[in-house]
Amino acid sequence: MTEPFVFPVTVRYLEVDAQNVVFNAWYLAWFDEAMAAFLAHRGLPYPQMLGQGYDVQLVRSEIDWRTGVGWGDEIGVAVSTARLGRTSFVLDFDVRRGDEVTCAGRTTYVVIATDGSGKREIPPFVADALGTPDPLRPL
């Protein structure tokens, strides 16, 4: 098993709330950026997918926080493929501060057509970029 792709993030002042930890909504923004960077790292820049008539739509996301991260923290959002279906796929996200996992997330995406005509089967070039699901992480 290879190490997952890790998207680096430096926590910005504006992402921290009155409790001096990152406000929860920022995690979904990080996951979204990490997903696009993961695909690009795997040979599928997001504009290329759009240019071929496909996009993805988030349909479900779960987040489990273990501890907060704060302003100036250097973190990494690790991304791995958890499941590939016919029209949807699931990605796992671990927010890491060094060796510590501070938060774990799982997001389900559905592949859709860019022309607004609805969901589509995952095309081979998208499935190739997503790779093989991680068998060690239960769904």
C-alpha distance (Angstrom), angle and dihedral (degrees) to the residues before:
residue distance angle dihedral
M1 . . .
T2 3.80 . .
E3 3.77 123.6 .
P4 3.81 114.0 -92.3
F5 3.77 121.8 -106.6
V6 3.82 110.7 -91.9
F7 3.81 122.3 -152.2
P8 3.83 111.2 -156.2
V9 3.81 120.0 -132.6
T10 3.79 131.6 179.8
V11 3.80 108.5 -157.7
R12 3.80 109.2 -118.5
Y13 3.80 124.7 -144.0
L14 3.81 91.8 -115.9
E15 3.83 91.1 58.1
V16 3.81 93.3 61.1
D17 3.81 120.9 89.7
A18 3.81 133.4 -153.1
Q19 3.83 89.6 -79.3
N20 3.84 88.4 61.8
V21 3.82 93.2 -115.7
V22 3.79 131.1 101.9
F23 3.81 111.8 -77.5
N24 3.81 110.2 -113.5
A25 3.82 97.9 -116.6
W26 3.81 91.1 64.0
Y27 3.80 90.6 66.8
L28 3.81 90.8 65.1
A29 3.80 89.7 49.1
W30 3.81 89.8 51.5
F31 3.81 90.9 48.3
D32 3.80 90.4 51.7
E33 3.80 92.7 50.2
A34 3.81 90.8 44.5
M35 3.83 91.3 51.2
A36 3.81 91.7 54.1
A37 3.82 91.6 45.5
F38 3.83 90.1 47.8
L39 3.80 91.3 54.3
A40 3.82 91.5 46.7
H41 3.81 90.5 48.8
R42 3.81 88.2 52.6
G43 3.82 91.7 52.5
L44 3.80 101.4 -91.0
P45 3.81 113.6 102.3
Y46 3.80 109.0 -162.8
P47 3.84 94.3 -118.6
Q48 3.81 88.8 56.2
M49 3.82 91.3 54.7
L50 3.81 90.2 48.4
G51 3.80 90.3 47.9
Q52 3.79 89.5 56.9
G53 3.80 90.9 54.4
Y54 3.81 100.8 -99.7
D55 3.78 135.1 112.6
V56 3.80 134.7 163.8
Q57 3.77 129.8 -123.7
L58 3.78 125.2 -156.9
V59 3.81 110.3 -124.7
R60 3.82 103.1 166.9
S61 3.77 137.0 13.0
E62 3.79 131.9 179.2
I63 3.79 125.2 -171.0
D64 3.78 128.4 -170.2
W65 3.81 114.7 -168.7
R66 3.79 120.0 -155.6
T67 3.80 100.3 172.3
G68 3.78 137.2 -13.0
V69 3.76 130.0 -100.4
G70 3.77 122.9 -147.6
W71 3.77 146.5 -155.9
G72 3.79 112.8 -51.2
D73 3.81 95.3 12.7
E74 3.80 113.8 143.7
I75 3.79 106.8 -137.1
G76 3.77 137.8 165.8
V77 3.78 127.7 -142.7
A78 3.81 106.8 -145.0
V79 3.80 114.5 -154.3
S80 3.79 128.3 -161.8
T81 3.79 134.8 163.8
A82 3.80 111.7 -109.8
R83 3.81 101.2 176.5
L84 3.80 141.8 1.6
G85 3.79 117.9 -156.7
R86 3.78 133.1 172.7
T87 3.82 96.9 -86.0
S88 3.80 101.9 0.8
F89 3.78 141.3 51.2
V90 3.79 136.1 -166.7
L91 3.79 126.4 -137.5
D92 3.80 126.6 -165.4
F93 3.80 121.1 -144.7
D94 3.81 127.1 -164.7
V95 3.78 118.4 -171.3
R96 3.79 105.2 -147.8
R97 3.78 131.1 -168.2
G98 3.77 101.0 -169.8
D99 3.81 105.9 -50.6
E100 3.82 93.2 -22.1
V101 3.82 119.3 100.6
T102 3.80 103.5 -145.0
C103 3.79 96.8 176.5
A104 3.81 137.9 9.1
G105 3.78 125.1 -156.2
R106 3.77 138.3 -179.3
T107 3.80 123.4 -162.8
T108 3.79 130.6 -172.9
Y109 3.80 117.7 -150.5
V110 3.80 129.4 -170.6
V111 3.80 120.4 -150.4
I112 3.80 111.9 -124.6
A113 3.79 136.8 -179.3
T114 3.80 116.4 -104.2
D115 3.82 90.4 -135.5
G116 3.82 91.1 69.8
S117 3.81 95.1 -109.8
G118 3.81 94.3 124.6
K119 3.77 140.2 -113.2
R120 3.78 124.1 -4.2
E121 3.78 137.1 -167.5
I122 3.79 112.7 -92.0
P123 3.80 104.6 -92.5
P124 3.82 117.1 -132.0
F125 3.83 94.1 -110.3
V126 3.83 90.3 56.8
A127 3.82 92.5 44.7
D128 3.82 89.2 50.4
A129 3.80 91.2 52.7
L130 3.80 91.9 48.5
G131 3.78 92.0 51.7
T132 3.77 128.5 -167.3
P133 3.81 117.7 -24.4
D134 3.80 116.5 -108.9
P135 3.84 104.8 -103.7
L136 3.80 92.3 -162.8
R137 3.82 96.1 66.5
P138 3.80 115.0 74.1
L139 3.79 119.0 -136.5
